[in-house]
Amino acid sequence: MIGIDTNVLVRYLVQDDVTQSKKASDIIEKEESIYINQIVLCETVWVLSRGYLCSKNVIIDVLEKILTIRQFEIEDKNTVWAAMHVFKNASADFSDCLIGVKNKHACCATTVTFDKKAALLGEFS
């Protein structure tokens, strides 16, 4: 198994740089098992939304595809799925949804935040 960084995953997804996109595709398509940690997923969502101006629906579709690609091993995949479902109906960022779900799974009664959008999530106060 190999791990990949955000920039490799983004180049694979958006295919906007001929050289780097080809390298990313070659790496991802030849490996049997690729580890993607939650930080990479959060950064990928941020880059797609801020750098590429992708809509939330597009980002949700991308996350669903990443979570279902056979050779991708996602760090704590069930937690990411849960965070994605929260994200679908929230105004908060994906990373905030993931923080809330992770803390809930860690038996936190709540997660305290100053972020007004995150505070609207059930896991925050």
Secondary structure by P-SEA (a helix, b strand, c coil): cccccaaaaaaaaccccaaaaaaaaaaaaaccbbbbcaaaaaaaaaaaaccccccaaaaaaaaaaaaccccccccaaaaaaaaaaaaaaccccaaaaaaaaaaaaaccccccccccccccccccc
